[in-house]
Amino acid sequence: MSPPNREQTAYRPRIADQELAWRLASSGSVVIEGPRVCGKTTTARQAAASEVLMDADPGVSETMAVDPGLLLAGPSPRLIDEWQAEPAIWNHVRRAVDDRPGLGHFILTGSAVPADDMTRHTGAGRMSRLRLRPMSLLELGHSTGHASLKRLMAGDHLRSTSSELSLEALAQLLCVGGWPGHLRRGSTDASMVANEDYLAEICRVDISRAGGISRDPDKVARFLQSLARNTATTATAATMARDTQGSDPAFTEHTARSYLAALEQLMVVEQQPAWAPHLRSRSRLRTSRKRHFVDPSLATAALGAGPEHLLRDIPWFGLLFESLVVRDLRVYAQAMRAKVYHYRDNTDLEVDAIVDAGPGRWGAFEIKLGTGRIEDAARTLLTFAERVDKARCGTPAVLAVVTSTGYGYQRPDGVAVIPVGLLGP
């Protein structure tokens, strides 16, 4: 099988590099999961000593039929790229980990979550999973990282500084997205065309492979458009079904749910669960989940929108900006083994993002495109903090408003104001 590609010229370091290293040091194998073209193979190659390309090497199928163990032979860590192309290899990796001394033997990469029967032997104790998403603004070189999420979650105050990221530049970044391949494309237009091609392939091929059900590409495209219009909201499957069906009554809520399941399996759509803290008030929690494309550029591609459209439609621009910040918070939170939620209760009090780093360690973030909404956002955060039972949940490590641009500082009431161009891990 082919040796690893050691060309270093195109590689941009990822926040996940460190996570991959410590997972290899603590497990027999690491599974890197994420959407297509988010950089899984390239990231894995930085740590791999040998590789086999399960979807591209012409000898793989024949070797699987004769002796699958031959595919696992090679210096460790051995990269098994796109392993789900031959799902039976999973159990062979699992057995090889059992038989070999030490840790860090294999790295598996995959662009879809296989059906349950493909991984009926879960790999518990043998397989460690790493989720890779498109690149954050810091990884792309558009954030200074001055406002470190880790330090904020440790209770550090933000030191005053400014971000030079303009609203026009942010609109371009939203339409281009965090896909590593765009770093060499050289233009916003070329990247937008690539994003549209990406979605077209999902409509034509990928979604049918994921669900095992043939689906009409035109209906998939209309559903993706509905998702794009409803990004960063708690819109239900029934709402998106009505939005999609038009004159086609056959597109039901059940159909919408099956499309969502397939898109989540492909990891191009990701849910943001509701946070459920203990409350001091009589407010009742809402449990609906928000949905985001894994990168907001897919929402603009679904509707054929460019930067100029975002600047003319500020409400939608604001929803896409929320998706971008949630994407980045997820990348930064994962580095500290934390998760990102949202909050909403029956009084319609909403908080855009909650970072939960374990018992008693949490922070709340409001995400606002315009600096004119900072005051209202800060008031929301302070009201929310009062409703949480601190004796049971702990005091918030940080309350912050994430904005598009401007000046970063700590307000007298303790709420931080953080331009997204300062945010980092």
N, C-alpha and C positions, 0 to 999 in steps of 0.2 A: 504494500500500500504506500501511498505517496508520503514523503517527508513533510514536516511542517514548513510553511512559508515563513521565513524569518525576515522578510522585508520590513523595515521599521519606518520607512519614510512617511507613510500615510497614517501611522497610528497616533491618535490623540489620547493621552492617559485618561482613564475613566475612574470615577469614584469607586466603582465596583471592583477595581483591581485589588484593593486591599482586602475586601470581603472575600474574593476568590482565594487569596493566599491563606487567610485564616481558616476558611472552610476546608481547603485541601489539607491543612495541618491538623484538622480535627475529625476528618471523615475519610472513609475509603474511596469515595467518589463524590463528585459535585455535578449536579444537573443545572445548567444555565438555561433558563427559560425566558422567552420574550418574543415579541412580534418579529416578523421577517425584517431583515436589513437594519436591525437596531444595533448590530455590531457584536453579536454573540460569538461568532467564529473568530473574528479578529481579536477580541478580548481573550478568548480561551487560548489562542495561539501564543499570547505573551507568557503563559505559564506552562504550556504543553511542551513535551520533549519529543513526541511523535503523534501521528494522527491517521485516521481513516475517514474518508468522506462517504458516508453511507448512501447518500442520494446521488453521488456523481461518479464514484469509482466503478468501472464496468465489471470488475471481478467480485463485487460484494455479494450479489445474489447467489452466484455459484459457490462461493466460499461458505455462505450461510447454509447452503444445502449439504455441503460436504463436512466442514468442520468449523463452526462459528468461532471456536477458540483461537483460530489463526488471526482473526480480526483484532483480537485483544493483545496479540504479541507485539511488544515494542517497548522502548524506554518509557518510564512513567514520569510525569502524568501523561497518559495517552488520551488524546482527544478523539471521541467518537462523535463526529459531526452529523447533525440531523438524524439522530438515532431512530426517530419514529418512522423513518422510511423502511426500516426492518425491525419492527417492534419486538420480535423475539430476542433481539440482542440484549434487552433489558435484563432478562433472567440470567443470561450468561455473564453479564457484568456483575450482577449480584453474587453469583456463585464464585466468580474470580476474586472478588473482594473478600469473601469468606476464606478462600484458600490461600491468599497471599498475606504475608506478614506486613505490618506497618500500615501507613495511611497514604492518601493522596495518589491513588493508582490511576483513576480515570476522571476525565471531564466529558460529560455528555451535553450536547446542545440540541435544542429543539424549538420549532416555531409554532407548535400547537400542542395543546394538552391532549394526549391520546385518550381514546375511550377507556373506560374502567378495566375492561378485560385485558387490555394491553399491559396494564401494570397491576395485575391482581396480586402479585408479590410486591408489596409497596416499596421495599428497599429500606424500611425503617431500620435505623442504626447503621446503614451502609451508604445511603444516598442523602446528601445535603443539597437543598435547593436554593438557588440564587436567581432572583428575578432581575432581568436587565431591561431597562426601558430606554427610549430615545434619550439623547444627551440633554443635560440641563444647561441653563445659560452659563453657569460657571465652566462646565466642560467645553462649551462652545467658545469661550473666551469673551462673553458679553456680561459677566458679573465679576466683581472684584472679590466676592466672598467675605467682605469686611464684616457683615452681619452673620456670624457663624451660628447655625441652628444648634449645634452641640453646646456652644458657650451660652447662648440664650436660654437653653433648657437647663443649664447649670445655674441660672440666676444672674448671669452677667448683664450689666446694663450696656445698651448700645451707645457707642461714642459717636458724636456728631460728625457727619461726613455727607458728601453729595454723590449722586449718580448722574452720569452724563448721557444715559440712555434716553433718547427722545421718543415721543409717541409715534412718530413716523417710522423710526427704526424698530420699535416694538411691533408695529403692524407687519413689517417685513419679516421679522423673526417668527411671528406667529404663522405666517403663510409658508415659510420655508420649513420650519420644524427642526427637531433635534436629530435628524437622521444623519449618521456619520458620512454616508456617501455624498451628501450635499456639500461637504467641505471642499470637494474638488470640482464641483459643477460650475462655480464661478459667477452665477447670476441667480437672482430671485426667480425669474421666469423659467429657467431651466429646472430649478428645483420644484416649482409648482407643477410643471408638466410631469415630472417624475412622480409627484404625489398623486396626481390624477391617474397616472398609469397604475400605480400601486392599488388604488381603490378599484380600478377597472378589473384588475386581476382577481381581487377579492370577490367581486360580483360574478365574474365569469367562471372561476375555477375553485378558489380557496374555500369559500363558504360551503360549497357542496361536498368537498372533501372532508371538511371538519364535521359536518353533521351526518354525512353518509346519505344525504337526501338531495336529489337534483332540484335546484331552485332557479327560477326565472331571473336572469341577470338584471332585467329592467325593474323588477319588483325589489330586488336587493338594493339597487341604486336609489330608488325612491325611499326605501326605509333608511338608508344611510343619510339621505337628505333630511329626513325627519329627526334622526339622531343629532345631526348637525344643528338644526334649529333649536333643539331641546338640550343641548350640551350644558353640563353643570347645573341641571335642574333635577327635580324628583318626578318628572313626567312619567306616567305609568305606561305599561305596555298597551293598555286599552287606548290611551291618548295617542300614542304613536301609530297604532293600527288605524285609527280614524284619520290621522294626518296622512297616512300612506295610501289608504285604499282608494281615494278618489271615487271613480266610478266602478271600482272592483270590490263588490261586497264580499268576495271570497277571502280577502285579506283580513283575517280576524285577529282578536287578541291572542289566540293560541299561536297563530302564525308569527305574530310579532315576538312572542316569547321564544319561539324556536329560533328565530333569526338572532335574537339577543344572545341566546345560549351558544350558538355557533360562533358569533363574533367574539364572545368572551373566551371561547375555546381557542380561537386564533390569537387572542391577547391583543386585539386592536381596540377593544372596548373594555373599560375597567370600572368596576363599581367603587363608590366611596361610601362605606357603611356609616350608619348613624351611631354617634357616641351615646352611651347610656350611663351617665354618672348618677350618683345619689344626689337628690335635690333637697334643699331646705324648704322650698316653696311647694305649693300644691299643683304646680304645673305638671302636665302630662307629656311624656316624651313622644315624639313622632319617630317611627322606625324606617320610613322610606329611605331608600338609598339613592344617592345621586349617581349619574352615569357620565363618564367622560370618554372621549377617544383617548387612546394611550398617548397621543400627541395632538394638540389642537390644530395642527396643519391638515389633518385628515378631515376635520370639520369644514375648513375653508375649501379644501379640494372637492368635497362632496357637493358643495353649492357653487363651485367655479368662481369663488370670490378671491380677489386680490387685496393688497394693502389699501388701495383707494376705496374699496367697498367697506372695509372696517372703519376707516376714518369718517365715512358718511353714515354708518349705522353704529353709533356709540353704544346703545344697549347690548347689541350682540357682541361687539368688541369687548365689552365688559365681561360677558360670560366666557368668551374665549380666553381672556386674560386670567380669569379665575382658573380655568382648566390648565393654563400654562403654569401658574403658581402651584397648583395642586400637583402637577407632574414633577416640578422641581422639589417641592416639599417631600414627596414620596422618595425621590432619589436620595435626598439628604437625610431623611428620617431613617431609611433602610440602613444607612451606614452606621447608625447608632442603635439599630435593632428596635426602632420605634415604628408606629403605624399612624396613618392619617385617616381621620374620620371627619364628619360634619355634625352639626347639632341643630335640631329644630324642635320646638315644643308647641303645645296647643294654643299658646298666646301669640304664635307666629314670631317668636324670638328665634333668630337664626344666627349661627356662627359658621362661616365658610369652611374653616379647617381647624380641627383639633389634632394636635400631635400628642400621642399617648406613648410614653416611653417606659411604662410599667407602673406598678403600684405607687401612687402618690406623686408621679412625675408627669405633668402634662402642661401644655401651653395652648392658647387659643389665638387664632389669626382671622381677622377680617381682611378681605381682598377687594380693593377698590381701585378702579382704573383712574379715577379723577381725584386729585388732592382736595377738591372742594367737599368731599364726603368723609374726610378724616374725622371731623368732630362727631358726626352721627355714628360712625363705626366705633370710635373709642367709647362712646356712651353705651353702645350695644355690648361691647366686651366687658365693661364694668358691671352692667346689669347682669350679664350672664355669670360673671365670677361671683356675684352676690347670691345667685340661686344655687350654686353648687355647694353641697355639704362638704366643707373643707376638712371637717373632723374625720370623714370617711374617705375622701378623695384626695386630700392634700391641697395645699395652696398652689395656684398656678405659677409655674416657673417664669412664664412670659405671657403678656397680653400684647399683641402687636397688630398694627394695620399695615398690610403690604400694599404699596402703591406702585404706579407705573414708572414714575420718575421723580426727580426733585431732591429734597434734602432728607437725610436720615437722622433721627434724633430721638431722645427720650423725653416724653412730656412730663410735666409736673405731677400728673395723676398716675404716673408709672407706666402708661401705655407707650410702647415703642412705635415709631413710624419708620418703616423700612422700604425704600425703593427696591424693586425686584432686582435691579442691577447691583445691589449690595449683598444679596442673599447667597449663602453658601452652606456647606456641610458643617 
